[in-house]
Amino acid sequence: MSKKIIILNGSPRKKGNTATLTAAFKRGAEKAGNQVTEFFLGEMNINGCKGCFGGGKDCNSPCVQKDDMDVIYPVYQEADIVILASPLYYWTISGQLKTAFDRLFAVAECNPNYRNPKKDMALIMAAEGYGFEESEYWYDRLEKHLGWKSIGKVLCGGVMNVGDISENEKLDEAYQLGVSIQ
């Protein structure tokens, strides 16, 4: 049975190395018969969470703030799998991805005891260096606390400039992760 997959791409470069990795993943996932929707968060108007606990009153538009998250919420709610994609910025995920993910709390507010909907997840990252430990720590804790299940990580270091990732073996790894989703 096909899966619905949402990619939250936190890279500000729509044609950068992170986007090249997500494109490889998407090709594989679609080849396996899945439906994939990717959001380039850097091009969207998404405000930071206000911590107001005012969401959850309308599950079709769960946050009190009205911005481009209203486009993401329905896709996220229907998704079976959430792909968190980001360049490595100061040893962790980008602000664009963190801001959008924080805002997903409004969906949890639609449920008793602020329960998040159960999802599978994966982490896709590109970086100049290879210090992914802080991002992996965040990702692993997020998986545990949300009760989600990780289906994999694709962490590609040594790719700073746009195009550095071409011919990198991590592109095949991202593609194979996509293909593996059935």
C-alpha positions as a printed NumPy array, in Angstrom:
array([[ 0.   ,  0.   ,  0.   ],
       [ 1.362,  3.408, -0.914],
       [ 2.325,  5.897,  1.765],
       [ 1.82 ,  9.634,  1.992],
       [ 5.124, 11.354,  2.631],
       [ 5.796, 14.973,  3.57 ],
       [ 9.253, 16.474,  3.198],
       [ 9.952, 19.527,  5.336],
       [13.   , 20.962,  3.587],
       [14.685, 23.52 ,  5.813],
       [17.342, 24.588,  3.324],
       [17.227, 28.183,  2.094],
       [18.745, 26.995, -1.211],
       [16.066, 25.404, -3.382],
       [18.72 , 24.   , -5.721],
       [21.316, 23.22 , -3.066],
       [22.795, 19.983, -1.804],
       [19.962, 19.24 ,  0.64 ],
       [17.437, 19.68 , -2.172],
       [19.485, 17.34 , -4.371],
       [19.316, 14.696, -1.635],
       [15.562, 15.132, -1.196],
       [15.064, 14.95 , -4.977],
       [16.862, 11.575, -5.018],
       [14.757, 10.381, -2.089],
       [11.568, 11.613, -3.777],
       [12.393,  9.811, -7.052],
       [12.861,  6.565, -5.146],
       [ 9.735,  6.988, -3.027],
       [ 7.581,  7.819, -6.058],
       [ 9.042,  4.879, -7.979],
       [ 7.87 ,  2.672, -5.095],
       [ 4.356,  4.082, -5.601],
       [ 4.258,  6.605, -2.766],
       [ 2.825, 10.121, -2.809],
       [ 5.412, 12.756, -1.859],
       [ 4.831, 16.433, -1.1  ],
       [ 7.85 , 18.644, -0.424],
       [ 7.747, 22.039,  1.215],
       [10.681, 24.426,  0.776],
       [10.352, 26.2  ,  4.096],
       [12.779, 28.988,  3.219],
       [10.324, 30.256,  0.6  ],
       [ 7.366, 30.234,  2.972],
       [ 6.071, 32.789,  5.446],
       [ 6.223, 30.869,  8.735],
       [ 6.309, 32.655, 12.061],
       [ 7.825, 31.218, 15.22 ],
       [ 5.654, 29.484, 17.804],
       [ 4.262, 31.892, 20.397],
       [ 3.887, 29.198, 23.076],
       [ 0.343, 30.409, 23.671],
       [-1.36 , 26.996, 23.936],
       [-4.183, 28.547, 21.932],
       [-4.189, 26.043, 19.092],
       [-6.264, 22.954, 18.504],
       [-9.65 , 24.631, 18.316],
       [-9.974, 24.062, 14.556],
       [-8.056, 20.98 , 13.425],
       [-8.204, 22.149,  9.792],
       [-6.283, 25.29 , 10.792],
       [-4.966, 24.396, 14.238],
       [-2.717, 27.353, 15.046],
       [-3.975, 30.792, 16.071],
       [-1.375, 32.311, 13.743],
       [-2.449, 32.419, 10.122],
       [ 0.516, 32.03 ,  7.797],
       [ 1.871, 29.442,  5.374],
       [ 1.686, 26.69 ,  8.004],
       [-1.969, 26.45 ,  6.988],
       [-0.736, 24.882,  3.729],
       [ 1.463, 22.4  ,  5.603],
       [-0.98 , 21.302,  8.316],
       [-3.377, 19.219,  6.168],
       [-0.529, 17.468,  4.348],
       [ 1.226, 16.753,  7.646],
       [-1.958, 15.427,  9.237],
       [-2.531, 12.967,  6.38 ],
       [ 1.118, 11.929,  6.068],
       [ 2.332,  8.525,  7.142],
       [ 5.98 ,  9.616,  7.01 ],
       [ 7.7  , 12.919,  7.813],
       [11.084, 13.608,  6.228],
       [13.11 , 16.22 ,  8.077],
       [15.611, 17.7  ,  5.627],
       [18.162, 20.36 ,  6.463],
       [21.667, 21.577,  5.888],
       [23.866, 21.414,  8.966],
       [23.959, 24.892, 10.511],
       [26.086, 25.354, 13.607],
       [25.98 , 21.602, 14.263],
       [22.203, 21.224, 14.098],
       [19.184, 21.687, 11.857],
       [18.362, 24.999, 10.197],
       [16.163, 27.599, 11.841],
       [13.654, 27.21 ,  9.009],
       [13.086, 23.535,  9.858],
       [13.035, 24.097, 13.618],
       [10.518, 26.936, 13.312],
       [ 8.135, 24.898, 11.157],
       [ 8.466, 21.806, 13.317],
       [ 7.775, 23.781, 16.49 ],
       [ 4.557, 25.008, 14.898],
       [ 3.358, 21.422, 14.395],
       [ 2.583, 21.443, 18.121],
       [-0.733, 23.077, 17.188],
       [-1.751, 19.732, 15.642],
       [-0.938, 17.967, 18.917],
       [-3.219, 20.487, 20.643],
       [-6.122, 18.957, 18.687],
       [-5.7  , 15.748, 20.687],
       [-6.285, 14.943, 24.355],
       [-3.137, 15.256, 26.443],
       [-1.41 , 16.96 , 23.48 ],
       [-0.683, 13.643, 21.788],
       [ 1.114, 13.929, 18.482],
       [-0.194, 11.87 , 15.588],
       [ 1.921,  8.711, 15.12 ],
       [ 4.272,  8.914, 12.158],
       [ 7.376,  7.324, 10.731],
       [10.266,  9.699, 10.15 ],
       [13.645, 10.089,  8.465],
       [16.452, 12.63 ,  8.619],
       [18.188, 13.893,  5.469],
       [21.071, 16.341,  5.848],
       [23.929, 17.845,  3.869],
       [26.923, 19.65 ,  5.32 ],
       [30.347, 21.081,  4.667],
       [31.752, 19.007,  7.521],
       [30.837, 15.735,  9.163],
       [29.752, 16.759, 12.667],
       [26.167, 15.481, 12.656],
       [26.194, 14.342, 16.308],
       [24.084, 17.219, 17.682],
       [21.497, 16.823, 14.921],
       [21.335, 13.089, 15.474],
       [20.942, 13.639, 19.211],
       [18.002, 16.015, 18.576],
       [16.462, 13.657, 16.03 ],
       [16.805, 10.576, 18.233],
       [15.248, 12.393, 21.232],
       [12.455, 13.725, 19.024],
       [11.688, 10.186, 17.844],
       [11.568,  8.929, 21.425],
       [ 9.444, 11.754, 22.812],
       [ 6.929, 11.756, 19.96 ],
       [ 6.688,  7.974, 19.885],
       [ 7.518,  7.966, 16.189],
       [ 9.625,  5.384, 14.336],
       [12.755,  6.284, 12.399],
       [13.067,  4.636,  9.009],
       [16.56 ,  5.997,  8.396],
       [19.067,  8.799,  8.192],
       [21.022, 10.05 ,  5.189],
       [23.838, 12.303,  6.375],
       [26.083, 13.654,  3.636],
       [29.192, 15.547,  4.684],
       [31.842, 17.253,  2.572],
       [29.377, 19.172,  0.375],
       [29.463, 22.915,  0.97 ],
       [29.014, 24.535, -2.437],
       [25.976, 24.018, -4.638],
       [26.704, 21.021, -6.827],
       [29.356, 19.478, -4.576],
       [26.975, 16.586, -3.995],
       [26.823, 15.469, -7.634],
       [28.087, 11.899, -8.005],
       [28.114, 11.447, -4.206],
       [27.193,  7.942, -3.02 ],
       [24.737,  9.464, -0.52 ],
       [22.432, 10.303, -3.437],
       [21.97 ,  6.584, -4.049],
       [21.459,  6.054, -0.317],
       [18.677,  8.684, -0.342],
       [17.134,  7.097, -3.44 ],
       [17.264,  3.622, -1.865],
       [15.635,  4.935,  1.311],
       [12.794,  6.212, -0.852],
       [12.48 ,  2.952, -2.767],
       [12.374,  0.978,  0.494],
       [ 9.108,  2.6  ,  1.559],
       [ 6.313,  0.218,  0.667]])
